[in-house]
Amino acid sequence: MKLLKSSLLGSAAAFAAVGAAHAADLPVKKAAPIEYVRVCSAFGAGFFYIPGTDTCLRISGRARFEGGYMTSNSRQAGSNAGDTSGYQGRLRINLDARTQTAYGTLRAFVRLDAGARTGYSGIGTSGTQVRIGQAFAGTGVDSAGRDIQQVNVDKAFIQFAGLTAGRASSFFDFYAHDFEITGNTLGSDNASTNLFAYTATFGNGLSATLSVEDPVFRRTPIFAPYSVNNSPVAPVVVAYNRGAPILVNSIDTVQRERLPDFVGALRLDQAWGSAQISAATHELNVGNIQTAVPAGANVNVAHTNSVQGWAVQGGLKVNTPFVAPGDALYLQGAYGEGAQLYTGYSAFSGSYAQNPSTIQGQKFSQFFSDATINPVTGQLQTSQSFTAVASYLHYWSPEWRSAFFGSYGEQSFGRGARFAQGAAYAAAGSSLISGPNAVGVPGTRFYQLSQALRDTYQFVAGASLIWSPVKDLDIGVEGFYTQIGLKSGRVIDADKNPGAYNAVASINNGTFVPRTATQDSVSQIRFRVQRDF
């Protein structure tokens, strides 16, 4: 028995040894090496190599909550008036990809913004964002005009060997509301436009840029007192009856996609701060005659020629660490002819219409048109605007900071433009002498009190307090005051007399005396919690 057991055990050991020997002769398949994400230190903190490439990528973003309050003295029926508060939640995702090449750094940057905004006041819905397709408005009974979902490709550009191509901030801009929560001061701030630019650097922080930019995001509507088939048109005199002008035609004022804007900037960046001088050209164009010329009329039709609007801007940023580390002062001024969005006169209310309201329940609307059409010559007359802004950022401590800011601006229409429009109204008859876009007939009381094409000014002042208890977290509040006013004369108070502009006959014959105003103002406050990562 012992002999049998020993034999079996010996046999098993022999088989095991033989099997091990054969296994040792077989090829061994090694596991594929794991390629861990490697830190890329060539472009600063946060970059890593995309596995399998020599491209470095940084992913960052932002989450934000805001709530706001704006005083309101109006709850007119059939409008959005009456809200005093609004709220929004927003997100941002950034992708920054860079590769070192023989020609320098090749960079692609993408930024996606999205958010949900409610409330006509406080945070407010943005007519400009709806106009250019960045926001989608709610349609419910209680949400129409008060609820907007926003999606915006804020940035999508390539940089290589001095070239910048894609969607980026305009090279015309300088201050661009850097120290503000709301961005309510006057001044150009076009953070998202399509462009193709070249920047040359000369050393010691000096650079020059020539940029070809999309004109659509800088357009304000050409003044048009009425519409035909939902197309805004401006009346012109094109026929004469025994020497007397007859208004028989209208020009389609919708601008066409023609020439791009040309922007040039000279910039200096040094340890003490920055300085920039920039200039831009902006084409204004309109369509042809909207309606047919009557048969037998003595016609003198002059095609409306396009004109080049233009703007210039100067800006200065001075770092003031001798007051407190991180402190800085911005000063900026701009002037434009037919280029109001380059001076940023309508920065707060936007230019989604030729006369949007800056204030809820506003007593009168400002007109932001870049030009009017002379009804006698049929040619464009540009408007003029200028803005000036100052903003100071102060750190009370590393965790607490405040911004103090203010701005002033004016917009004026071409000399004689309002009188010419009024004369055209007289020739046109009753269809063009009433309504909020009506200038009225010169010499009448309505002409004296109408709001259309009135030269205006705007003043803004405010301050903020922001607490950053930990890195990349801001909790802050901002309050500011906005005043708009007429440079001369008075206008009908549309809030106190909402139907006055349609009661033109009663105003002209003295049976109705409307309430009037010279200025209007509003105070606002906004609260923000923001986390950047």
C-alpha positions as CSV (number, residue, x, y, z in Angstrom):
1,M,0.0,0.0,0.0
2,K,2.8,2.3,0.9
3,L,4.5,1.4,-2.3
4,L,1.4,2.3,-4.3
5,K,1.0,5.6,-2.6
6,S,4.6,6.5,-3.2
7,S,4.3,5.6,-6.9
8,L,1.2,7.8,-7.3
9,L,2.8,10.8,-5.6
10,G,5.9,10.4,-7.7
11,S,4.0,10.3,-10.9
12,A,2.1,13.5,-10.0
13,A,5.3,15.3,-9.2
14,A,6.8,14.2,-12.5
15,F,3.8,15.4,-14.5
16,A,3.9,18.7,-12.7
17,A,7.6,19.2,-13.5
18,V,7.0,18.4,-17.1
19,G,4.1,20.8,-17.3
20,A,6.2,23.6,-15.7
21,A,9.0,23.0,-18.2
22,H,6.6,23.3,-21.2
23,A,5.0,26.4,-19.7
24,A,8.4,28.0,-19.4
25,D,8.9,27.5,-23.1
26,L,5.7,29.4,-24.1
27,P,6.0,33.2,-25.1
28,V,4.8,35.6,-22.4
29,K,2.3,38.4,-23.4
30,K,3.2,41.6,-21.5
31,A,0.4,44.0,-20.4
32,A,0.2,47.3,-22.4
33,P,1.8,50.1,-20.6
34,I,-0.6,52.5,-19.0
35,E,-0.2,56.1,-20.2
36,Y,-1.0,58.3,-17.3
37,V,-2.0,62.0,-17.8
38,R,1.1,64.1,-17.6
39,V,1.3,67.7,-16.3
40,C,2.2,70.3,-18.9
41,S,4.1,73.1,-17.3
42,A,4.9,75.0,-20.5
43,F,1.8,77.2,-20.5
44,G,1.1,77.7,-16.8
45,A,-0.9,75.9,-14.1
46,G,-3.8,73.6,-14.9
47,F,-2.5,72.3,-18.3
48,F,-2.0,68.6,-19.1
49,Y,-1.0,66.7,-22.2
50,I,-3.8,65.1,-24.2
51,P,-2.8,61.4,-24.2
52,G,-0.9,60.4,-27.3
53,T,-0.3,64.0,-28.5
54,D,2.0,66.9,-27.8
55,T,-1.0,69.3,-27.2
56,C,-1.6,70.7,-23.8
57,L,-5.2,71.3,-22.6
58,R,-6.7,73.2,-19.7
59,I,-10.3,72.8,-18.7
60,S,-11.9,75.5,-16.6
61,G,-15.3,77.0,-16.0
62,R,-17.7,78.9,-13.8
63,A,-21.0,78.6,-12.0
64,R,-23.0,81.7,-11.0
65,F,-26.2,82.7,-9.3
66,E,-27.6,86.3,-9.4
67,G,-30.6,88.0,-8.0
68,G,-31.6,91.6,-8.7
69,Y,-34.0,94.4,-7.8
70,M,-35.0,97.4,-9.8
71,T,-37.5,100.0,-8.7
72,S,-40.7,100.2,-10.8
73,N,-43.5,102.7,-10.8
74,S,-45.6,101.2,-13.5
75,R,-48.0,98.3,-13.9
76,Q,-49.5,99.2,-17.2
77,A,-51.9,96.6,-18.7
78,G,-50.7,94.6,-21.6
79,S,-47.0,95.0,-20.9
80,N,-44.2,93.4,-18.9
81,A,-44.1,96.3,-16.5
82,G,-44.6,95.6,-12.8
83,D,-41.8,93.3,-12.0
84,T,-39.2,94.4,-9.5
85,S,-37.0,91.3,-9.1
86,G,-35.3,88.8,-11.3
87,Y,-33.0,85.8,-11.0
88,Q,-30.6,83.8,-13.1
89,G,-28.3,80.8,-13.0
90,R,-25.4,80.6,-15.4
91,L,-22.7,78.2,-16.4
92,R,-19.4,78.6,-18.4
93,I,-17.1,75.9,-19.8
94,N,-13.6,76.8,-21.2
95,L,-11.3,74.6,-23.2
96,D,-7.8,76.0,-23.9
97,A,-5.6,73.8,-26.2
98,R,-2.0,74.8,-27.0
99,T,0.8,73.3,-29.0
100,Q,4.3,74.5,-29.3
101,T,5.4,74.8,-32.9
102,A,8.4,76.1,-34.9
103,Y,6.3,79.3,-35.5
104,G,5.4,79.8,-31.9
105,T,2.3,78.6,-29.9
106,L,-0.7,77.3,-31.8
107,R,-3.8,77.9,-29.7
108,A,-7.5,77.1,-29.9
109,F,-9.8,78.4,-27.3
110,V,-13.5,77.6,-26.8
111,R,-16.0,79.0,-24.3
112,L,-19.6,78.0,-24.0
113,D,-22.0,80.1,-21.9
114,A,-25.5,79.1,-20.9
115,G,-28.1,80.2,-18.4
116,A,-31.7,80.7,-17.4
117,R,-33.0,84.2,-16.6
118,T,-36.3,85.3,-15.2
119,G,-38.0,88.6,-14.4
120,Y,-38.4,91.6,-16.6
121,S,-36.8,93.8,-13.9
122,G,-33.8,93.2,-11.7
123,I,-31.9,90.7,-13.8
124,G,-34.2,91.4,-16.7
125,T,-34.6,89.7,-20.1
126,S,-32.4,90.9,-22.9
127,G,-34.0,92.0,-26.1
128,T,-30.5,92.3,-27.7
129,Q,-29.7,88.7,-27.0
130,V,-33.0,87.6,-28.5
131,R,-32.4,89.8,-31.5
132,I,-29.0,88.2,-32.3
133,G,-30.2,84.6,-31.6
134,Q,-28.4,84.1,-28.3
135,A,-31.5,83.6,-26.1
136,F,-34.9,82.0,-26.4
137,A,-37.9,83.6,-24.7
138,G,-40.7,81.8,-22.9
139,T,-44.2,81.9,-24.4
140,G,-46.4,81.3,-21.4
141,V,-49.0,83.8,-20.2
142,D,-47.0,84.7,-17.1
143,S,-43.5,84.0,-18.6
144,A,-43.6,85.7,-22.0
145,G,-41.0,88.4,-21.9
146,R,-40.0,87.3,-18.4
147,D,-38.3,83.9,-19.0
148,I,-35.2,83.4,-21.2
149,Q,-33.0,80.4,-21.8
150,Q,-29.6,81.6,-23.1
151,V,-27.0,79.6,-25.0
152,N,-24.1,81.4,-26.4
153,V,-20.9,80.3,-28.2
154,D,-19.0,83.1,-26.4
155,K,-15.6,82.2,-27.8
156,A,-14.3,79.9,-30.5
157,F,-11.0,81.2,-32.0
158,I,-7.6,80.1,-33.2
159,Q,-4.4,82.0,-32.6
160,F,-1.2,81.3,-34.6
161,A,1.8,83.4,-35.5
162,G,0.0,86.7,-34.7
163,L,-3.3,85.7,-36.3
164,T,-6.6,85.5,-34.5
165,A,-9.5,83.9,-36.4
166,G,-13.0,83.0,-35.1
167,R,-15.4,84.2,-32.4
168,A,-13.7,86.5,-29.9
169,S,-13.9,89.9,-28.1
170,S,-13.6,92.9,-30.4
171,F,-10.1,94.4,-30.6
172,F,-11.7,97.8,-30.4
173,D,-12.7,97.3,-26.7
174,F,-10.5,98.2,-23.7
175,Y,-12.2,98.6,-20.3
176,A,-15.2,96.4,-21.2
177,H,-16.8,96.7,-17.7
178,D,-14.0,94.7,-16.2
179,F,-14.7,95.8,-12.6
180,E,-18.5,95.6,-12.7
181,I,-21.0,92.9,-11.9
182,T,-23.8,94.2,-14.0
183,G,-21.9,96.0,-16.8
184,N,-24.1,99.0,-16.6
185,T,-21.7,101.9,-17.4
186,L,-21.5,103.3,-20.9
187,G,-18.8,102.0,-23.1
188,S,-18.1,99.4,-25.8
189,D,-18.2,95.7,-24.6
190,N,-18.6,93.3,-27.5
191,A,-17.4,90.1,-26.0
192,S,-18.6,87.8,-28.8
193,T,-18.1,88.7,-32.5
194,N,-16.7,87.0,-35.5
195,L,-13.3,88.3,-36.7
196,F,-10.0,87.8,-38.5
197,A,-7.1,89.8,-37.1
198,Y,-3.4,90.1,-37.1
199,T,-1.4,91.4,-34.2
200,A,2.2,92.6,-34.6
201,T,4.4,92.9,-31.5
202,F,7.3,95.4,-31.3
203,G,8.8,94.7,-27.9
204,N,8.5,96.4,-24.5
205,G,4.8,95.6,-24.5
206,L,3.9,97.5,-27.6
207,S,1.6,95.9,-30.2
208,A,-0.6,96.9,-33.1
209,T,-3.7,95.0,-34.4
210,L,-5.7,95.2,-37.6
211,S,-9.0,93.3,-37.3
212,V,-11.8,92.6,-39.8
213,E,-14.9,92.1,-37.8
214,D,-18.6,91.1,-38.3
215,P,-20.7,94.3,-38.6
216,V,-24.0,92.6,-37.4
217,F,-23.2,92.8,-33.8
218,R,-22.5,96.6,-34.0
219,R,-25.7,97.6,-35.8
220,T,-28.6,99.8,-34.5
221,P,-31.7,100.2,-36.7
222,I,-31.8,103.1,-39.1
223,F,-34.6,105.3,-38.0
224,A,-37.9,104.3,-39.6
225,P,-41.2,105.8,-38.4
226,Y,-43.5,103.0,-39.7
227,S,-43.5,99.6,-41.4
228,V,-44.8,98.1,-44.6
229,N,-45.3,94.3,-44.5
230,N,-43.3,94.2,-41.3
231,S,-40.3,95.8,-42.9
232,P,-39.3,99.2,-41.4
233,V,-39.4,102.0,-43.9
234,A,-38.6,105.7,-43.9
235,P,-40.7,108.2,-46.0
236,V,-39.0,110.2,-48.7
237,V,-40.2,112.8,-51.2
238,V,-39.8,111.5,-54.7
239,A,-42.4,113.3,-56.7
240,Y,-43.5,116.9,-57.3
241,N,-46.9,118.3,-58.2
242,R,-46.6,121.9,-59.6
243,G,-43.4,122.4,-57.6
244,A,-44.9,121.2,-54.3
245,P,-43.3,118.1,-52.8
246,I,-45.4,115.0,-52.4
247,L,-44.4,112.1,-50.2
248,V,-45.2,109.1,-52.3
249,N,-42.5,106.6,-51.5
250,S,-40.6,104.9,-48.7
251,I,-37.1,103.4,-48.4
252,D,-36.6,99.9,-47.0
253,T,-34.2,100.6,-44.0
254,V,-33.2,97.0,-43.3
255,Q,-29.4,96.8,-43.6
256,R,-27.8,94.2,-45.8
257,E,-24.6,92.2,-45.1
258,R,-22.1,94.0,-47.1
259,L,-18.7,95.4,-46.0
260,P,-17.2,94.2,-42.7
261,D,-16.1,96.5,-40.0
262,F,-12.4,97.4,-40.0
263,V,-10.8,97.9,-36.5
264,G,-7.3,99.1,-35.7
265,A,-5.7,99.2,-32.2
266,L,-2.4,100.4,-30.8
267,R,-1.7,99.0,-27.3
268,L,1.0,99.2,-24.7
269,D,1.2,96.8,-21.7
270,Q,3.8,97.3,-19.0
271,A,4.2,96.8,-15.3
272,W,2.5,100.2,-14.5
273,G,-0.6,99.3,-16.5
274,S,-1.9,99.5,-20.1
275,A,-2.9,102.1,-22.7
276,Q,-4.8,101.7,-25.9
277,I,-5.9,103.8,-28.9
278,S,-8.4,102.2,-31.2
279,A,-10.5,103.2,-34.3
280,A,-13.2,101.5,-36.3
281,T,-15.2,102.0,-39.5
282,H,-18.8,100.8,-39.8
283,E,-20.8,100.8,-43.0
284,L,-24.4,101.9,-42.9
285,N,-26.6,100.8,-45.8
286,V,-30.3,100.5,-46.6
287,G,-32.4,98.9,-49.3
288,N,-34.2,100.4,-52.3
289,I,-37.6,102.1,-52.7
290,Q,-40.2,100.0,-51.0
291,T,-43.3,101.0,-53.1
292,A,-43.9,101.9,-56.8
293,V,-43.8,105.4,-58.0
294,P,-47.2,106.7,-59.2
295,A,-47.7,106.9,-62.9
296,G,-47.3,110.4,-64.4
297,A,-45.4,111.8,-61.4
298,N,-42.5,114.1,-61.9
299,V,-40.1,111.7,-60.3
300,N,-36.7,112.6,-58.9
301,V,-35.5,109.4,-57.2
302,A,-32.1,109.5,-55.6
303,H,-30.7,106.1,-54.6
304,T,-29.6,106.1,-51.0
305,N,-25.9,105.9,-50.9
306,S,-24.1,103.9,-48.2
307,V,-22.0,105.8,-45.7
308,Q,-19.1,104.9,-43.5
309,G,-19.7,105.4,-39.8
310,W,-16.6,105.6,-37.6
311,A,-15.5,105.7,-34.0
312,V,-12.3,106.4,-32.0
313,Q,-11.5,105.4,-28.5
314,G,-8.7,106.0,-26.0
315,G,-8.2,104.1,-22.7
316,L,-5.8,104.0,-19.8
317,K,-5.3,101.5,-17.0
318,V,-3.0,102.4,-14.1
319,N,-2.1,99.9,-11.5
320,T,-1.9,101.5,-8.1
321,P,-0.3,98.9,-5.7
322,F,1.0,101.8,-3.6
323,V,-2.6,102.2,-2.4
324,A,-3.2,98.5,-1.9
325,P,-2.0,95.4,-3.8
326,G,-4.4,94.7,-6.7
327,D,-5.8,98.2,-6.9
328,A,-6.2,99.7,-10.4
329,L,-7.8,102.7,-12.2
330,Y,-9.5,102.7,-15.6
331,L,-10.2,105.8,-17.7
332,Q,-11.8,105.6,-21.1
333,G,-13.4,107.9,-23.7
334,A,-15.0,107.3,-27.1
335,Y,-16.6,109.3,-29.9
336,G,-18.5,108.0,-32.9
337,E,-20.4,109.1,-36.0
338,G,-23.0,106.6,-37.1
339,A,-21.4,104.0,-34.8
340,Q,-23.2,104.2,-31.5
341,L,-22.5,100.6,-30.4
342,Y,-18.8,101.4,-30.7
343,T,-19.1,104.3,-28.2
344,G,-21.4,102.0,-26.1
345,Y,-24.1,104.6,-25.4
346,S,-26.8,102.0,-25.2
347,A,-24.6,99.4,-23.3
348,F,-27.1,98.9,-20.6
349,S,-30.5,98.8,-22.5
350,G,-29.1,97.4,-25.7
351,S,-30.1,98.2,-29.3
352,Y,-32.6,95.5,-30.2
353,A,-35.0,98.3,-31.3
354,Q,-34.6,101.8,-32.4
355,N,-36.2,103.1,-29.2
356,P,-35.8,100.5,-26.4
357,S,-36.5,101.5,-22.8
358,T,-33.7,101.6,-20.3
359,I,-36.0,101.8,-17.3
360,Q,-39.2,99.8,-16.6
361,G,-42.2,102.1,-16.9
362,Q,-39.9,104.7,-18.5
363,K,-41.4,108.2,-19.1
364,F,-39.9,108.3,-22.6
365,S,-37.8,106.2,-24.8
366,Q,-34.4,107.0,-26.1
367,F,-33.7,106.6,-29.8
368,F,-30.4,104.9,-30.6
369,S,-30.4,104.9,-34.4
370,D,-27.1,105.3,-36.1
371,A,-28.7,107.4,-38.9
372,T,-31.9,108.8,-40.3
373,I,-32.8,109.2,-44.0
374,N,-33.3,112.7,-45.1
375,P,-36.8,112.7,-46.7
376,V,-35.9,115.4,-49.3
377,T,-32.5,114.1,-50.5
378,G,-33.1,110.4,-49.7
379,Q,-29.6,110.2,-48.2
380,L,-28.4,109.0,-44.8
381,Q,-27.6,111.5,-42.0
382,T,-25.5,109.9,-39.2
383,S,-26.0,110.5,-35.5
384,Q,-23.2,111.4,-33.1
385,S,-22.4,109.9,-29.7
386,F,-19.7,110.1,-27.1
387,T,-19.1,108.3,-23.8
388,A,-16.6,108.6,-20.9
389,V,-16.2,106.2,-18.0
390,A,-14.0,105.9,-14.9
391,S,-13.7,102.8,-12.7
392,Y,-11.5,102.1,-9.7
393,L,-10.9,98.8,-8.0
394,H,-9.8,98.8,-4.4
395,Y,-8.8,95.9,-2.1
396,W,-9.7,96.6,1.5
397,S,-7.9,93.3,2.4
398,P,-7.0,90.2,0.4
399,E,-10.5,88.9,1.0
400,W,-12.5,92.1,0.5
401,R,-12.6,94.4,-2.5
402,S,-14.8,97.2,-4.0
403,A,-15.3,98.8,-7.3
404,F,-16.4,102.4,-7.8
405,F,-17.5,103.5,-11.2
406,G,-19.3,106.2,-13.2
407,S,-20.0,107.2,-16.8
408,Y,-21.6,109.9,-18.8
409,G,-22.6,110.0,-22.5
410,E,-24.7,111.8,-25.1
411,Q,-26.3,111.1,-28.4
412,S,-27.3,113.7,-31.0
413,F,-29.0,113.3,-34.3
414,G,-27.9,115.0,-37.5
415,R,-28.5,118.8,-37.8
416,G,-31.9,119.4,-39.1
417,A,-32.8,115.7,-39.2
418,R,-35.7,116.0,-36.8
419,F,-37.2,119.0,-38.6
420,A,-36.8,117.2,-42.0
421,Q,-38.6,114.2,-40.7
422,G,-41.4,116.4,-39.4
423,A,-41.8,118.1,-42.8
424,A,-42.1,114.7,-44.3
425,Y,-44.8,113.8,-41.9
426,A,-46.7,116.9,-43.0
427,A,-46.5,115.8,-46.6
428,A,-47.4,112.2,-45.7
429,G,-50.7,113.0,-43.9
430,S,-52.3,111.6,-40.8
431,S,-50.9,108.1,-41.2
432,L,-47.5,109.2,-39.9
433,I,-48.2,111.9,-37.3
434,S,-49.1,109.7,-34.3
435,G,-47.6,107.0,-32.3
436,P,-44.4,106.7,-30.3
437,N,-42.1,106.8,-33.4
438,A,-43.8,109.9,-34.7
439,V,-41.9,113.2,-34.9
440,G,-45.0,115.2,-35.7
441,V,-45.6,118.3,-37.9
442,P,-43.2,121.2,-37.2
443,G,-45.0,124.1,-35.4
444,T,-47.5,121.9,-33.6
445,R,-47.6,121.1,-29.9
446,F,-47.1,117.4,-30.6
447,Y,-43.9,118.1,-32.5
448,Q,-42.6,120.1,-29.5
449,L,-43.4,117.2,-27.1
450,S,-42.8,114.0,-29.2
451,Q,-40.0,111.7,-28.1
452,A,-38.8,110.7,-31.5
453,L,-35.2,111.7,-32.5
454,R,-34.6,113.8,-29.3
455,D,-31.0,114.3,-28.3
456,T,-30.4,112.7,-25.0
457,Y,-27.8,112.1,-22.3
458,Q,-27.2,109.3,-19.8
459,F,-25.4,109.2,-16.5
460,V,-24.5,106.1,-14.4
461,A,-22.8,105.8,-11.0
462,G,-22.4,102.9,-8.7
463,A,-20.3,100.7,-6.4
464,S,-19.8,97.1,-5.3
465,L,-18.6,95.1,-2.3
466,I,-17.2,91.6,-2.9
467,W,-16.0,89.0,-0.4
468,S,-13.7,86.1,-1.5
469,P,-13.4,83.9,1.6
470,V,-11.5,81.3,-0.4
471,K,-9.7,81.3,-3.8
472,D,-12.0,81.5,-6.8
473,L,-15.2,82.2,-4.8
474,D,-16.9,85.6,-5.0
475,I,-19.9,86.7,-2.9
476,G,-20.8,90.2,-3.8
477,V,-23.4,93.0,-4.0
478,E,-23.6,95.9,-6.4
479,G,-25.8,99.0,-6.5
480,F,-26.0,101.7,-9.1
481,Y,-28.1,104.7,-10.3
482,T,-29.0,105.5,-13.9
483,Q,-30.4,108.7,-15.2
484,I,-31.5,109.5,-18.7
485,G,-32.6,113.0,-19.9
486,L,-33.2,115.4,-22.7
487,K,-30.5,117.8,-23.8
488,S,-33.3,120.4,-24.4
489,G,-37.0,120.7,-24.2
490,R,-39.7,118.4,-22.8
491,V,-41.6,115.3,-23.9
492,I,-44.8,113.6,-23.1
493,D,-44.6,111.5,-20.0
494,A,-45.6,108.1,-21.5
495,D,-46.0,106.5,-18.0
496,K,-48.4,109.1,-16.7
497,N,-50.2,109.4,-20.1
498,P,-49.8,106.0,-21.8
499,G,-52.3,106.9,-24.6
500,A,-51.1,110.4,-25.3
501,Y,-49.1,109.5,-28.4
502,N,-52.2,108.3,-30.1
503,A,-54.2,111.4,-29.1
504,V,-52.2,113.7,-31.3
505,A,-55.3,115.6,-32.6
506,S,-56.4,116.5,-29.1
507,I,-52.9,117.6,-28.2
508,N,-52.6,119.8,-31.3
509,N,-55.9,121.6,-30.8
510,G,-55.3,122.1,-27.1
511,T,-58.2,120.0,-25.7
512,F,-55.7,117.7,-24.0
513,V,-52.7,118.8,-22.0
514,P,-50.4,115.8,-21.3
515,R,-48.0,115.4,-18.4
516,T,-44.5,116.1,-19.5
517,A,-40.9,115.2,-18.4
518,T,-37.3,116.1,-19.0
519,Q,-35.6,113.1,-17.3
520,D,-36.1,109.8,-15.7
521,S,-34.0,107.7,-13.3
522,V,-33.8,104.3,-11.6
523,S,-31.8,102.6,-8.8
524,Q,-30.9,98.9,-9.0
525,I,-29.1,96.4,-6.8
526,R,-27.7,93.0,-7.8
527,F,-26.4,90.1,-5.6
528,R,-24.0,87.5,-7.0
529,V,-22.4,84.2,-5.9
530,Q,-19.8,82.9,-8.3
531,R,-17.4,80.0,-8.3
532,D,-14.6,79.8,-10.9
533,F,-12.6,76.6,-11.4
